[in-house]
């Protein structure tokens, strides 16, 4: 992936992370999974496992978006440094 592509993906990831609907959906999903996990009965291993895996998947998604954002930021900084060294 080129630096320009990384920058564009970073911009898009930032837009997703800043989107109020996305933020609300993530908070709501996280609360629902935690509530399911905590309120499960002792014999409901599958319910707890599903809630735990859903939380992990949600965390993984948010982590991937953050990585895209960070990669884009780093790519932009690299381009800026190179351009300043080259007198642009």
C-alpha positions in Angstrom: 0.0 0.0 0.0 1.3 3.4 -0.9 1.6 6.2 1.6 -1.1 8.1 -0.1 -3.4 5.1 0.2 -2.5 4.8 3.9 -3.4 8.5 4.4 -6.7 8.1 2.7 -7.6 5.0 4.8 -6.5 6.9 7.9 -8.9 9.8 7.0 -11.7 7.3 6.4 -11.0 5.5 9.7 -11.0 8.8 11.6 -14.4 9.6 10.0 -15.8 6.2 11.2 -14.3 6.6 14.7 -15.7 10.2 15.0 -19.2 9.3 13.6 -21.8 9.7 16.4 -23.9 6.8 15.1 -20.8 4.5 15.1 -19.9 5.7 18.6 -23.5 5.1 19.9 -23.6 1.6 18.2 -20.3 0.6 19.8 -21.3 1.8 23.3 -24.7 0.1 23.0 -23.3 -3.2 21.7 -20.6 -3.2 24.4 -23.2 -2.6 27.2 -25.5 -5.3 25.8 -22.7 -7.9 25.6 -21.4 -7.0 29.1 -25.0 -7.2 30.5 -25.5 -10.6 28.9 -22.2 -11.8 30.2 -22.8 -10.6 33.8 -26.4 -11.6 34.0 -25.9 -15.1 32.6 -26.8 -18.1 34.9 -24.1 -20.4 36.2 -25.0 -23.1 33.6 -25.1 -20.8 30.6 -21.5 -21.2 29.5 -22.5 -20.8 25.8 -24.2 -17.5 26.5 -21.1 -16.2 28.4 -18.8 -17.4 25.7 -20.8 -15.8 22.9 -20.9 -12.4 24.8 -17.2 -12.7 25.5 -16.4 -13.4 21.9 -18.6 -10.6 20.7 -16.8 -8.2 23.0 -13.4 -9.4 21.7 -14.6 -8.9 18.1 -15.9 -5.4 18.8 -12.5 -4.6 20.4 -10.7 -6.0 17.4 -12.7 -3.9 15.0 -12.0 -0.7 16.9 -8.3 -1.7 17.1 -8.1 -2.2 13.4 -9.7 1.3 12.8 -7.2 2.8 15.2 -4.3 1.1 13.4 -5.5 2.5 10.0 -5.7 5.9 11.5 -2.2 5.7 13.1 -0.7 4.3 9.8 -2.2 7.2 7.9 -0.9 9.7 10.4 2.6 8.2 10.2 2.5 8.2 6.4 1.5 11.9 6.3 4.3 12.7 8.7 6.8 10.8 6.5 5.7 12.6 3.4 5.9 16.0 5.2 9.5 15.3 6.4 10.6 14.2 3.0 9.1 17.2 1.3 10.7 19.6 3.9 14.1 17.9 3.3 13.7 18.3 -0.4 12.7 22.0 -0.1 9.1 21.7 -1.1 
